[in-house]
Amino acid sequence: MPGHGFFTKAATTLLTGLVGATAYEVLRKAVAKAPLHGTAVTAAEWGLRGTRRAEEAAESARLKLADIMAEARERIGEEAPTPALTDIEDHEH
């Protein structure tokens, strides 16, 4: 029966399609009911908090490295350079 294999594959494909369509409809309805604005705000809040923590960690690491470099320069008798400051009066708009 050469047609039996074809019908088996067709039935399997049809069943897979029906399951996929049903899952899509359930998900679509769930998303329609979800408070998208609140979810977006929460996601943005987490992103901002993560960014701020990363900035704090980077600044802390920079300061620790500067302390280590200053101490190393001091040990070899080299004078540590003063922190760079920009001249505010030369700033042009």
PDB file of N, CA, C and O in Angstrom, chain B, residues numbered from 101:
ATOM      1  N   MET B 101       0.812  -1.179   0.000  1.00  0.00           N
ATOM      2  CA  MET B 101       0.000   0.000   0.000  1.00  0.00           C
ATOM      3  C   MET B 101       0.863   1.253   0.000  1.00  0.00           C
ATOM      4  O   MET B 101       1.266   1.740   1.056  1.00  0.00           O
ATOM      5  N   PRO B 102       1.141   1.767  -1.184  1.00  0.00           N
ATOM      6  CA  PRO B 102       1.991   2.959  -1.260  1.00  0.00           C
ATOM      7  C   PRO B 102       1.300   4.205  -0.702  1.00  0.00           C
ATOM      8  O   PRO B 102       1.994   5.123  -0.265  1.00  0.00           O
ATOM      9  N   GLY B 103       0.022   4.274  -0.696  1.00  0.00           N
ATOM     10  CA  GLY B 103      -0.697   5.445  -0.202  1.00  0.00           C
ATOM     11  C   GLY B 103      -0.710   5.532   1.318  1.00  0.00           C
ATOM     12  O   GLY B 103      -0.924   6.611   1.869  1.00  0.00           O
ATOM     13  N   HIS B 104      -0.482   4.410   2.007  1.00  0.00           N
ATOM     14  CA  HIS B 104      -0.529   4.387   3.474  1.00  0.00           C
ATOM     15  C   HIS B 104       0.536   5.301   4.073  1.00  0.00           C
ATOM     16  O   HIS B 104       0.242   6.038   5.014  1.00  0.00           O
ATOM     17  N   GLY B 105       1.756   5.277   3.559  1.00  0.00           N
ATOM     18  CA  GLY B 105       2.841   6.118   4.060  1.00  0.00           C
ATOM     19  C   GLY B 105       2.535   7.596   3.856  1.00  0.00           C
ATOM     20  O   GLY B 105       2.808   8.428   4.721  1.00  0.00           O
ATOM     21  N   PHE B 106       1.965   7.903   2.698  1.00  0.00           N
ATOM     22  CA  PHE B 106       1.607   9.292   2.403  1.00  0.00           C
ATOM     23  C   PHE B 106       0.556   9.807   3.382  1.00  0.00           C
ATOM     24  O   PHE B 106       0.666  10.920   3.894  1.00  0.00           O
ATOM     25  N   PHE B 107      -0.465   8.987   3.637  1.00  0.00           N
ATOM     26  CA  PHE B 107      -1.528   9.415   4.553  1.00  0.00           C
ATOM     27  C   PHE B 107      -1.020   9.531   5.993  1.00  0.00           C
ATOM     28  O   PHE B 107      -1.471  10.391   6.749  1.00  0.00           O
ATOM     29  N   THR B 108      -0.081   8.663   6.363  1.00  0.00           N
ATOM     30  CA  THR B 108       0.495   8.737   7.708  1.00  0.00           C
ATOM     31  C   THR B 108       1.262  10.048   7.874  1.00  0.00           C
ATOM     32  O   THR B 108       1.118  10.732   8.888  1.00  0.00           O
ATOM     33  N   LYS B 109       2.072  10.394   6.882  1.00  0.00           N
ATOM     34  CA  LYS B 109       2.836  11.642   6.944  1.00  0.00           C
ATOM     35  C   LYS B 109       1.902  12.849   6.905  1.00  0.00           C
ATOM     36  O   LYS B 109       2.124  13.835   7.607  1.00  0.00           O
ATOM     37  N   ALA B 110       0.871  12.768   6.094  1.00  0.00           N
ATOM     38  CA  ALA B 110      -0.080  13.877   5.993  1.00  0.00           C
ATOM     39  C   ALA B 110      -0.821  14.055   7.313  1.00  0.00           C
ATOM     40  O   ALA B 110      -1.030  15.184   7.757  1.00  0.00           O
ATOM     41  N   ALA B 111      -1.221  12.947   7.947  1.00  0.00           N
ATOM     42  CA  ALA B 111      -1.930  13.029   9.227  1.00  0.00           C
ATOM     43  C   ALA B 111      -1.021  13.592  10.311  1.00  0.00           C
ATOM     44  O   ALA B 111      -1.466  14.388  11.138  1.00  0.00           O
ATOM     45  N   THR B 112       0.238  13.194  10.316  1.00  0.00           N
ATOM     46  CA  THR B 112       1.199  13.703  11.296  1.00  0.00           C
ATOM     47  C   THR B 112       1.413  15.203  11.102  1.00  0.00           C
ATOM     48  O   THR B 112       1.446  15.965  12.069  1.00  0.00           O
ATOM     49  N   THR B 113       1.556  15.615   9.856  1.00  0.00           N
ATOM     50  CA  THR B 113       1.736  17.031   9.563  1.00  0.00           C
ATOM     51  C   THR B 113       0.509  17.836   9.965  1.00  0.00           C
ATOM     52  O   THR B 113       0.633  18.927  10.523  1.00  0.00           O
ATOM     53  N   LEU B 114      -0.661  17.309   9.689  1.00  0.00           N
ATOM     54  CA  LEU B 114      -1.904  17.982  10.052  1.00  0.00           C
ATOM     55  C   LEU B 114      -2.023  18.106  11.573  1.00  0.00           C
ATOM     56  O   LEU B 114      -2.413  19.156  12.082  1.00  0.00           O
ATOM     57  N   LEU B 115      -1.690  17.046  12.288  1.00  0.00           N
ATOM     58  CA  LEU B 115      -1.751  17.064  13.750  1.00  0.00           C
ATOM     59  C   LEU B 115      -0.752  18.076  14.323  1.00  0.00           C
ATOM     60  O   LEU B 115      -1.081  18.822  15.246  1.00  0.00           O
ATOM     61  N   THR B 116       0.447  18.099  13.782  1.00  0.00           N
ATOM     62  CA  THR B 116       1.450  19.063  14.228  1.00  0.00           C
ATOM     63  C   THR B 116       0.969  20.489  13.977  1.00  0.00           C
ATOM     64  O   THR B 116       1.141  21.367  14.823  1.00  0.00           O
ATOM     65  N   GLY B 117       0.374  20.711  12.826  1.00  0.00           N
ATOM     66  CA  GLY B 117      -0.162  22.036  12.506  1.00  0.00           C
ATOM     67  C   GLY B 117      -1.275  22.457  13.452  1.00  0.00           C
ATOM     68  O   GLY B 117      -1.330  23.608  13.886  1.00  0.00           O
ATOM     69  N   LEU B 118      -2.161  21.520  13.768  1.00  0.00           N
ATOM     70  CA  LEU B 118      -3.262  21.829  14.687  1.00  0.00           C
ATOM     71  C   LEU B 118      -2.751  22.150  16.083  1.00  0.00           C
ATOM     72  O   LEU B 118      -3.239  23.075  16.732  1.00  0.00           O
ATOM     73  N   VAL B 119      -1.761  21.379  16.547  1.00  0.00           N
ATOM     74  CA  VAL B 119      -1.180  21.641  17.870  1.00  0.00           C
ATOM     75  C   VAL B 119      -0.504  23.005  17.867  1.00  0.00           C
ATOM     76  O   VAL B 119      -0.647  23.770  18.821  1.00  0.00           O
ATOM     77  N   GLY B 120       0.228  23.314  16.807  1.00  0.00           N
ATOM     78  CA  GLY B 120       0.900  24.612  16.708  1.00  0.00           C
ATOM     79  C   GLY B 120      -0.088  25.758  16.667  1.00  0.00           C
ATOM     80  O   GLY B 120       0.111  26.771  17.337  1.00  0.00           O
ATOM     81  N   ALA B 121      -1.154  25.613  15.891  1.00  0.00           N
ATOM     82  CA  ALA B 121      -2.167  26.665  15.794  1.00  0.00           C
ATOM     83  C   ALA B 121      -2.878  26.870  17.124  1.00  0.00           C
ATOM     84  O   ALA B 121      -3.158  28.002  17.518  1.00  0.00           O
ATOM     85  N   THR B 122      -3.166  25.774  17.809  1.00  0.00           N
ATOM     86  CA  THR B 122      -3.818  25.872  19.110  1.00  0.00           C
ATOM     87  C   THR B 122      -2.903  26.565  20.116  1.00  0.00           C
ATOM     88  O   THR B 122      -3.347  27.429  20.872  1.00  0.00           O
ATOM     89  N   ALA B 123      -1.631  26.187  20.125  1.00  0.00           N
ATOM     90  CA  ALA B 123      -0.668  26.814  21.035  1.00  0.00           C
ATOM     91  C   ALA B 123      -0.530  28.302  20.721  1.00  0.00           C
ATOM     92  O   ALA B 123      -0.443  29.126  21.632  1.00  0.00           O
ATOM     93  N   TYR B 124      -0.511  28.643  19.441  1.00  0.00           N
ATOM     94  CA  TYR B 124      -0.416  30.045  19.038  1.00  0.00           C
ATOM     95  C   TYR B 124      -1.633  30.828  19.543  1.00  0.00           C
ATOM     96  O   TYR B 124      -1.476  31.927  20.074  1.00  0.00           O
ATOM     97  N   GLU B 125      -2.819  30.290  19.387  1.00  0.00           N
ATOM     98  CA  GLU B 125      -4.035  30.981  19.832  1.00  0.00           C
ATOM     99  C   GLU B 125      -4.041  31.168  21.353  1.00  0.00           C
ATOM    100  O   GLU B 125      -4.399  32.236  21.850  1.00  0.00           O
ATOM    101  N   VAL B 126      -3.646  30.131  22.082  1.00  0.00           N
ATOM    102  CA  VAL B 126      -3.591  30.237  23.547  1.00  0.00           C
ATOM    103  C   VAL B 126      -2.594  31.316  23.954  1.00  0.00           C
ATOM    104  O   VAL B 126      -2.888  32.141  24.819  1.00  0.00           O
ATOM    105  N   LEU B 127      -1.426  31.312  23.340  1.00  0.00           N
ATOM    106  CA  LEU B 127      -0.399  32.314  23.651  1.00  0.00           C
ATOM    107  C   LEU B 127      -0.865  33.711  23.269  1.00  0.00           C
ATOM    108  O   LEU B 127      -0.635  34.665  24.012  1.00  0.00           O
ATOM    109  N   ARG B 128      -1.515  33.840  22.122  1.00  0.00           N
ATOM    110  CA  ARG B 128      -2.005  35.146  21.677  1.00  0.00           C
ATOM    111  C   ARG B 128      -3.030  35.700  22.660  1.00  0.00           C
ATOM    112  O   ARG B 128      -3.006  36.888  22.983  1.00  0.00           O
ATOM    113  N   LYS B 129      -3.922  34.850  23.130  1.00  0.00           N
ATOM    114  CA  LYS B 129      -4.934  35.293  24.093  1.00  0.00           C
ATOM    115  C   LYS B 129      -4.298  35.660  25.426  1.00  0.00           C
ATOM    116  O   LYS B 129      -4.725  36.617  26.072  1.00  0.00           O
ATOM    117  N   ALA B 130      -3.283  34.911  25.843  1.00  0.00           N
ATOM    118  CA  ALA B 130      -2.603  35.212  27.107  1.00  0.00           C
ATOM    119  C   ALA B 130      -1.873  36.545  27.019  1.00  0.00           C
ATOM    120  O   ALA B 130      -1.885  37.329  27.968  1.00  0.00           O
ATOM    121  N   VAL B 131      -1.240  36.798  25.885  1.00  0.00           N
ATOM    122  CA  VAL B 131      -0.521  38.063  25.707  1.00  0.00           C
ATOM    123  C   VAL B 131      -1.505  39.223  25.641  1.00  0.00           C
ATOM    124  O   VAL B 131      -1.210  40.309  26.141  1.00  0.00           O
ATOM    125  N   ALA B 132      -2.664  39.014  25.035  1.00  0.00           N
ATOM    126  CA  ALA B 132      -3.664  40.078  24.946  1.00  0.00           C
ATOM    127  C   ALA B 132      -4.166  40.467  26.330  1.00  0.00           C
ATOM    128  O   ALA B 132      -4.509  41.627  26.559  1.00  0.00           O
ATOM    129  N   LYS B 133      -4.212  39.515  27.252  1.00  0.00           N
ATOM    130  CA  LYS B 133      -4.685  39.795  28.601  1.00  0.00           C
ATOM    131  C   LYS B 133      -3.572  40.332  29.498  1.00  0.00           C
ATOM    132  O   LYS B 133      -3.852  40.933  30.535  1.00  0.00           O
ATOM    133  N   ALA B 134      -2.333  40.125  29.116  1.00  0.00           N
ATOM    134  CA  ALA B 134      -1.200  40.525  29.959  1.00  0.00           C
ATOM    135  C   ALA B 134      -1.067  42.050  29.989  1.00  0.00           C
ATOM    136  O   ALA B 134      -1.314  42.725  28.990  1.00  0.00           O
ATOM    137  N   PRO B 135      -0.677  42.575  31.140  1.00  0.00           N
ATOM    138  CA  PRO B 135      -0.453  44.019  31.245  1.00  0.00           C
ATOM    139  C   PRO B 135       0.902  44.380  30.608  1.00  0.00           C
ATOM    140  O   PRO B 135       1.928  44.420  31.287  1.00  0.00           O
ATOM    141  N   LEU B 136       0.883  44.638  29.311  1.00  0.00           N
ATOM    142  CA  LEU B 136       2.133  44.869  28.588  1.00  0.00           C
ATOM    143  C   LEU B 136       2.862  46.121  29.063  1.00  0.00           C
ATOM    144  O   LEU B 136       4.090  46.126  29.144  1.00  0.00           O
ATOM    145  N   HIS B 137       2.125  47.173  29.375  1.00  0.00           N
ATOM    146  CA  HIS B 137       2.776  48.405  29.815  1.00  0.00           C
ATOM    147  C   HIS B 137       3.542  48.167  31.111  1.00  0.00           C
ATOM    148  O   HIS B 137       4.700  48.567  31.237  1.00  0.00           O
ATOM    149  N   GLY B 138       2.906  47.526  32.053  1.00  0.00           N
ATOM    150  CA  GLY B 138       3.559  47.235  33.333  1.00  0.00           C
ATOM    151  C   GLY B 138       4.770  46.337  33.162  1.00  0.00           C
ATOM    152  O   GLY B 138       5.794  46.531  33.818  1.00  0.00           O
ATOM    153  N   THR B 139       4.652  45.359  32.287  1.00  0.00           N
ATOM    154  CA  THR B 139       5.767  44.456  32.025  1.00  0.00           C
ATOM    155  C   THR B 139       6.929  45.202  31.385  1.00  0.00           C
ATOM    156  O   THR B 139       8.086  44.975  31.740  1.00  0.00           O
ATOM    157  N   ALA B 140       6.626  46.095  30.442  1.00  0.00           N
ATOM    158  CA  ALA B 140       7.666  46.877  29.788  1.00  0.00           C
ATOM    159  C   ALA B 140       8.364  47.809  30.779  1.00  0.00           C
ATOM    160  O   ALA B 140       9.584  47.964  30.733  1.00  0.00           O
ATOM    161  N   VAL B 141       7.600  48.422  31.662  1.00  0.00           N
ATOM    162  CA  VAL B 141       8.182  49.316  32.670  1.00  0.00           C
ATOM    163  C   VAL B 141       9.074  48.525  33.615  1.00  0.00           C
ATOM    164  O   VAL B 141      10.162  48.983  33.963  1.00  0.00           O
ATOM    165  N   THR B 142       8.633  47.356  34.031  1.00  0.00           N
ATOM    166  CA  THR B 142       9.437  46.522  34.915  1.00  0.00           C
ATOM    167  C   THR B 142      10.734  46.094  34.236  1.00  0.00           C
ATOM    168  O   THR B 142      11.797  46.115  34.856  1.00  0.00           O
ATOM    169  N   ALA B 143      10.653  45.713  32.983  1.00  0.00           N
ATOM    170  CA  ALA B 143      11.853  45.315  32.241  1.00  0.00           C
ATOM    171  C   ALA B 143      12.822  46.488  32.116  1.00  0.00           C
ATOM    172  O   ALA B 143      14.031  46.315  32.271  1.00  0.00           O
ATOM    173  N   ALA B 144      12.298  47.674  31.839  1.00  0.00           N
ATOM    174  CA  ALA B 144      13.151  48.853  31.746  1.00  0.00           C
ATOM    175  C   ALA B 144      13.790  49.173  33.097  1.00  0.00           C
ATOM    176  O   ALA B 144      14.956  49.562  33.166  1.00  0.00           O
ATOM    177  N   GLU B 145      13.019  49.005  34.158  1.00  0.00           N
ATOM    178  CA  GLU B 145      13.540  49.245  35.512  1.00  0.00           C
ATOM    179  C   GLU B 145      14.701  48.294  35.807  1.00  0.00           C
ATOM    180  O   GLU B 145      15.739  48.724  36.309  1.00  0.00           O
ATOM    181  N   TRP B 146      14.533  47.020  35.502  1.00  0.00           N
ATOM    182  CA  TRP B 146      15.606  46.054  35.728  1.00  0.00           C
ATOM    183  C   TRP B 146      16.840  46.412  34.903  1.00  0.00           C
ATOM    184  O   TRP B 146      17.971  46.300  35.378  1.00  0.00           O
ATOM    185  N   GLY B 147      16.611  46.844  33.669  1.00  0.00           N
ATOM    186  CA  GLY B 147      17.728  47.245  32.818  1.00  0.00           C
ATOM    187  C   GLY B 147      18.485  48.427  33.396  1.00  0.00           C
ATOM    188  O   GLY B 147      19.715  48.439  33.403  1.00  0.00           O
ATOM    189  N   LEU B 148      17.747  49.426  33.883  1.00  0.00           N
ATOM    190  CA  LEU B 148      18.398  50.594  34.482  1.00  0.00           C
ATOM    191  C   LEU B 148      19.161  50.220  35.750  1.00  0.00           C
ATOM    192  O   LEU B 148      20.278  50.688  35.969  1.00  0.00           O
ATOM    193  N   ARG B 149      18.560  49.384  36.574  1.00  0.00           N
ATOM    194  CA  ARG B 149      19.248  48.959  37.798  1.00  0.00           C
ATOM    195  C   ARG B 149      20.523  48.193  37.470  1.00  0.00           C
ATOM    196  O   ARG B 149      21.561  48.401  38.098  1.00  0.00           O
ATOM    197  N   GLY B 150      20.439  47.312  36.492  1.00  0.00           N
ATOM    198  CA  GLY B 150      21.622  46.551  36.084  1.00  0.00           C
ATOM    199  C   GLY B 150      22.710  47.448  35.534  1.00  0.00           C
ATOM    200  O   GLY B 150      23.891  47.253  35.822  1.00  0.00           O
ATOM    201  N   THR B 151      22.311  48.437  34.738  1.00  0.00           N
ATOM    202  CA  THR B 151      23.279  49.372  34.177  1.00  0.00           C
ATOM    203  C   THR B 151      23.952  50.177  35.275  1.00  0.00           C
ATOM    204  O   THR B 151      25.167  50.371  35.250  1.00  0.00           O
ATOM    205  N   ARG B 152      23.177  50.642  36.227  1.00  0.00           N
ATOM    206  CA  ARG B 152      23.750  51.422  37.331  1.00  0.00           C
ATOM    207  C   ARG B 152      24.708  50.575  38.158  1.00  0.00           C
ATOM    208  O   ARG B 152      25.771  51.053  38.554  1.00  0.00           O
ATOM    209  N   ARG B 153      24.350  49.338  38.420  1.00  0.00           N
ATOM    210  CA  ARG B 153      25.256  48.467  39.177  1.00  0.00           C
ATOM    211  C   ARG B 153      26.544  48.225  38.406  1.00  0.00           C
ATOM    212  O   ARG B 153      27.626  48.200  38.992  1.00  0.00           O
ATOM    213  N   ALA B 154      26.434  48.049  37.104  1.00  0.00           N
ATOM    214  CA  ALA B 154      27.628  47.849  36.282  1.00  0.00           C
ATOM    215  C   ALA B 154      28.501  49.097  36.289  1.00  0.00           C
ATOM    216  O   ALA B 154      29.726  48.997  36.356  1.00  0.00           O
ATOM    217  N   GLU B 155      27.877  50.276  36.221  1.00  0.00           N
ATOM    218  CA  GLU B 155      28.642  51.525  36.272  1.00  0.00           C
ATOM    219  C   GLU B 155      29.353  51.675  37.607  1.00  0.00           C
ATOM    220  O   GLU B 155      30.512  52.087  37.652  1.00  0.00           O
ATOM    221  N   GLU B 156      28.660  51.340  38.705  1.00  0.00           N
ATOM    222  CA  GLU B 156      29.275  51.424  40.032  1.00  0.00           C
ATOM    223  C   GLU B 156      30.448  50.460  40.145  1.00  0.00           C
ATOM    224  O   GLU B 156      31.492  50.811  40.697  1.00  0.00           O
ATOM    225  N   ALA B 157      30.283  49.258  39.630  1.00  0.00           N
ATOM    226  CA  ALA B 157      31.363  48.274  39.689  1.00  0.00           C
ATOM    227  C   ALA B 157      32.556  48.726  38.851  1.00  0.00           C
ATOM    228  O   ALA B 157      33.704  48.547  39.259  1.00  0.00           O
ATOM    229  N   ALA B 158      32.293  49.303  37.696  1.00  0.00           N
ATOM    230  CA  ALA B 158      33.380  49.788  36.838  1.00  0.00           C
ATOM    231  C   ALA B 158      34.119  50.949  37.503  1.00  0.00           C
ATOM    232  O   ALA B 158      35.347  51.011  37.451  1.00  0.00           O
ATOM    233  N   GLU B 159      33.387  51.859  38.120  1.00  0.00           N
ATOM    234  CA  GLU B 159      34.018  52.985  38.804  1.00  0.00           C
ATOM    235  C   GLU B 159      34.842  52.500  39.989  1.00  0.00           C
ATOM    236  O   GLU B 159      35.944  52.995  40.224  1.00  0.00           O
ATOM    237  N   SER B 160      34.318  51.543  40.729  1.00  0.00           N
ATOM    238  CA  SER B 160      35.057  50.981  41.859  1.00  0.00           C
ATOM    239  C   SER B 160      36.344  50.314  41.382  1.00  0.00           C
ATOM    240  O   SER B 160      37.398  50.491  41.993  1.00  0.00           O
ATOM    241  N   ALA B 161      36.263  49.559  40.311  1.00  0.00           N
ATOM    242  CA  ALA B 161      37.447  48.900  39.758  1.00  0.00           C
ATOM    243  C   ALA B 161      38.462  49.939  39.273  1.00  0.00           C
ATOM    244  O   ALA B 161      39.665  49.772  39.469  1.00  0.00           O
ATOM    245  N   ARG B 162      37.975  51.006  38.642  1.00  0.00           N
ATOM    246  CA  ARG B 162      38.881  52.060  38.167  1.00  0.00           C
ATOM    247  C   ARG B 162      39.609  52.721  39.328  1.00  0.00           C
ATOM    248  O   ARG B 162      40.812  52.967  39.252  1.00  0.00           O
ATOM    249  N   LEU B 163      38.877  53.007  40.406  1.00  0.00           N
ATOM    250  CA  LEU B 163      39.494  53.636  41.571  1.00  0.00           C
ATOM    251  C   LEU B 163      40.510  52.702  42.237  1.00  0.00           C
ATOM    252  O   LEU B 163      41.581  53.150  42.648  1.00  0.00           O
ATOM    253  N   LYS B 164      40.189  51.425  42.346  1.00  0.00           N
ATOM    254  CA  LYS B 164      41.127  50.473  42.935  1.00  0.00           C
ATOM    255  C   LYS B 164      42.394  50.370  42.100  1.00  0.00           C
ATOM    256  O   LYS B 164      43.498  50.323  42.641  1.00  0.00           O
ATOM    257  N   LEU B 165      42.234  50.335  40.785  1.00  0.00           N
ATOM    258  CA  LEU B 165      43.392  50.268  39.906  1.00  0.00           C
ATOM    259  C   LEU B 165      44.227  51.536  40.026  1.00  0.00           C
ATOM    260  O   LEU B 165      45.456  51.465  40.021  1.00  0.00           O
ATOM    261  N   ALA B 166      43.586  52.686  40.133  1.00  0.00           N
ATOM    262  CA  ALA B 166      44.329  53.940  40.301  1.00  0.00           C
ATOM    263  C   ALA B 166      45.115  53.934  41.610  1.00  0.00           C
ATOM    264  O   ALA B 166      46.253  54.401  41.647  1.00  0.00           O
ATOM    265  N   ASP B 167      44.521  53.412  42.681  1.00  0.00           N
ATOM    266  CA  ASP B 167      45.231  53.304  43.962  1.00  0.00           C
ATOM    267  C   ASP B 167      46.441  52.381  43.841  1.00  0.00           C
ATOM    268  O   ASP B 167      47.517  52.686  44.357  1.00  0.00           O
ATOM    269  N   ILE B 168      46.264  51.268  43.167  1.00  0.00           N
ATOM    270  CA  ILE B 168      47.371  50.320  42.994  1.00  0.00           C
ATOM    271  C   ILE B 168      48.493  50.959  42.183  1.00  0.00           C
ATOM    272  O   ILE B 168      49.666  50.829  42.534  1.00  0.00           O
ATOM    273  N   MET B 169      48.143  51.643  41.109  1.00  0.00           N
ATOM    274  CA  MET B 169      49.158  52.292  40.270  1.00  0.00           C
ATOM    275  C   MET B 169      49.883  53.397  41.043  1.00  0.00           C
ATOM    276  O   MET B 169      51.099  53.544  40.913  1.00  0.00           O
ATOM    277  N   ALA B 170      49.147  54.175  41.847  1.00  0.00           N
ATOM    278  CA  ALA B 170      49.768  55.234  42.633  1.00  0.00           C
ATOM    279  C   ALA B 170      50.739  54.647  43.652  1.00  0.00           C
ATOM    280  O   ALA B 170      51.833  55.176  43.848  1.00  0.00           O
ATOM    281  N   GLU B 171      50.341  53.557  44.299  1.00  0.00           N
ATOM    282  CA  GLU B 171      51.225  52.929  45.275  1.00  0.00           C
ATOM    283  C   GLU B 171      52.457  52.333  44.603  1.00  0.00           C
ATOM    284  O   GLU B 171      53.560  52.420  45.143  1.00  0.00           O
ATOM    285  N   ALA B 172      52.280  51.732  43.438  1.00  0.00           N
ATOM    286  CA  ALA B 172      53.411  51.162  42.705  1.00  0.00           C
ATOM    287  C   ALA B 172      54.379  52.264  42.281  1.00  0.00           C
ATOM    288  O   ALA B 172      55.593  52.084  42.375  1.00  0.00           O
ATOM    289  N   ARG B 173      53.865  53.394  41.820  1.00  0.00           N
ATOM    290  CA  ARG B 173      54.733  54.521  41.440  1.00  0.00           C
ATOM    291  C   ARG B 173      55.482  55.058  42.657  1.00  0.00           C
ATOM    292  O   ARG B 173      56.658  55.412  42.584  1.00  0.00           O
ATOM    293  N   GLU B 174      54.765  55.107  43.772  1.00  0.00           N
ATOM    294  CA  GLU B 174      55.380  55.592  45.010  1.00  0.00           C
ATOM    295  C   GLU B 174      56.525  54.674  45.434  1.00  0.00           C
ATOM    296  O   GLU B 174      57.567  55.154  45.881  1.00  0.00           O
ATOM    297  N   ARG B 175      56.344  53.372  45.300  1.00  0.00           N
ATOM    298  CA  ARG B 175      57.376  52.410  45.694  1.00  0.00           C
ATOM    299  C   ARG B 175      58.641  52.538  44.854  1.00  0.00           C
ATOM    300  O   ARG B 175      59.747  52.331  45.353  1.00  0.00           O
ATOM    301  N   ILE B 176      58.476  52.878  43.586  1.00  0.00           N
ATOM    302  CA  ILE B 176      59.673  53.001  42.739  1.00  0.00           C
ATOM    303  C   ILE B 176      60.216  54.427  42.745  1.00  0.00           C
ATOM    304  O   ILE B 176      61.181  54.728  42.042  1.00  0.00           O
ATOM    305  N   GLY B 177      59.604  55.300  43.531  1.00  0.00           N
ATOM    306  CA  GLY B 177      60.108  56.661  43.664  1.00  0.00           C
ATOM    307  C   GLY B 177      59.608  57.617  42.601  1.00  0.00           C
ATOM    308  O   GLY B 177      60.113  58.733  42.478  1.00  0.00           O
ATOM    309  N   GLU B 178      58.654  57.205  41.860  1.00  0.00           N
ATOM    310  CA  GLU B 178      58.091  58.057  40.808  1.00  0.00           C
ATOM    311  C   GLU B 178      56.917  58.832  41.376  1.00  0.00           C
ATOM    312  O   GLU B 178      56.111  58.292  42.134  1.00  0.00           O
ATOM    313  N   GLU B 179      56.828  60.077  41.012  1.00  0.00           N
ATOM    314  CA  GLU B 179      55.719  60.890  41.503  1.00  0.00           C
ATOM    315  C   GLU B 179      54.458  60.586  40.697  1.00  0.00           C
ATOM    316  O   GLU B 179      54.479  60.555  39.467  1.00  0.00           O
ATOM    317  N   ALA B 180      53.377  60.367  41.412  1.00  0.00           N
ATOM    318  CA  ALA B 180      52.105  60.062  40.748  1.00  0.00           C
ATOM    319  C   ALA B 180      51.575  61.315  40.074  1.00  0.00           C
ATOM    320  O   ALA B 180      51.618  62.393  40.666  1.00  0.00           O
ATOM    321  N   PRO B 181      51.071  61.198  38.835  1.00  0.00           N
ATOM    322  CA  PRO B 181      50.524  62.382  38.162  1.00  0.00           C
ATOM    323  C   PRO B 181      49.245  62.844  38.845  1.00  0.00           C
ATOM    324  O   PRO B 181      48.494  62.046  39.406  1.00  0.00           O
ATOM    325  N   THR B 182      49.020  64.135  38.784  1.00  0.00           N
ATOM    326  CA  THR B 182      47.793  64.671  39.360  1.00  0.00           C
ATOM    327  C   THR B 182      46.619  64.292  38.470  1.00  0.00           C
ATOM    328  O   THR B 182      46.787  64.116  37.263  1.00  0.00           O
ATOM    329  N   PRO B 183      45.443  64.167  39.050  1.00  0.00           N
ATOM    330  CA  PRO B 183      44.280  63.836  38.222  1.00  0.00           C
ATOM    331  C   PRO B 183      44.055  64.904  37.155  1.00  0.00           C
ATOM    332  O   PRO B 183      44.232  66.097  37.406  1.00  0.00           O
ATOM    333  N   ALA B 184      43.674  64.472  35.996  1.00  0.00           N
ATOM    334  CA  ALA B 184      43.442  65.398  34.888  1.00  0.00           C
ATOM    335  C   ALA B 184      42.150  66.168  35.112  1.00  0.00           C
ATOM    336  O   ALA B 184      41.102  65.582  35.386  1.00  0.00           O
ATOM    337  N   LEU B 185      42.238  67.479  34.992  1.00  0.00           N
ATOM    338  CA  LEU B 185      41.059  68.332  35.098  1.00  0.00           C
ATOM    339  C   LEU B 185      40.929  69.113  33.809  1.00  0.00           C
ATOM    340  O   LEU B 185      41.928  69.566  33.250  1.00  0.00           O
ATOM    341  N   THR B 186      39.735  69.271  33.343  1.00  0.00           N
ATOM    342  CA  THR B 186      39.529  70.054  32.137  1.00  0.00           C
ATOM    343  C   THR B 186      39.380  71.512  32.515  1.00  0.00           C
ATOM    344  O   THR B 186      38.828  71.842  33.564  1.00  0.00           O
ATOM    345  N   ASP B 187      39.874  72.374  31.657  1.00  0.00           N
ATOM    346  CA  ASP B 187      39.777  73.806  31.904  1.00  0.00           C
ATOM    347  C   ASP B 187      38.406  74.279  31.439  1.00  0.00           C
ATOM    348  O   ASP B 187      38.120  74.299  30.242  1.00  0.00           O
ATOM    349  N   ILE B 188      37.585  74.648  32.368  1.00  0.00           N
ATOM    350  CA  ILE B 188      36.201  75.026  32.076  1.00  0.00           C
ATOM    351  C   ILE B 188      36.140  76.343  31.314  1.00  0.00           C
ATOM    352  O   ILE B 188      35.235  76.534  30.503  1.00  0.00           O
ATOM    353  N   GLU B 189      37.083  77.260  31.554  1.00  0.00           N
ATOM    354  CA  GLU B 189      37.021  78.581  30.925  1.00  0.00           C
ATOM    355  C   GLU B 189      37.319  78.518  29.433  1.00  0.00           C
ATOM    356  O   GLU B 189      36.888  79.402  28.692  1.00  0.00           O
ATOM    357  N   ASP B 190      38.036  77.508  28.970  1.00  0.00           N
ATOM    358  CA  ASP B 190      38.349  77.391  27.541  1.00  0.00           C
ATOM    359  C   ASP B 190      37.240  76.694  26.759  1.00  0.00           C
ATOM    360  O   ASP B 190      37.369  76.488  25.552  1.00  0.00           O
ATOM    361  N   HIS B 191      36.177  76.337  27.420  1.00  0.00           N
ATOM    362  CA  HIS B 191      35.082  75.637  26.776  1.00  0.00           C
ATOM    363  C   HIS B 191      34.280  76.620  25.918  1.00  0.00           C
ATOM    364  O   HIS B 191      33.831  77.657  26.405  1.00  0.00           O
ATOM    365  N   GLU B 192      34.105  76.283  24.639  1.00  0.00           N
ATOM    366  CA  GLU B 192      33.362  77.162  23.733  1.00  0.00           C
ATOM    367  C   GLU B 192      32.023  76.542  23.371  1.00  0.00           C
ATOM    368  O   GLU B 192      31.904  75.326  23.219  1.00  0.00           O
ATOM    369  N   HIS B 193      31.036  77.386  23.239  1.00  0.00           N
ATOM    370  CA  HIS B 193      29.717  76.920  22.818  1.00  0.00           C
ATOM    371  C   HIS B 193      29.464  77.340  21.411  1.00  0.00           C
ATOM    372  O   HIS B 193      28.403  77.047  20.860  1.00  0.00           O
TER     373      HIS B 193
END
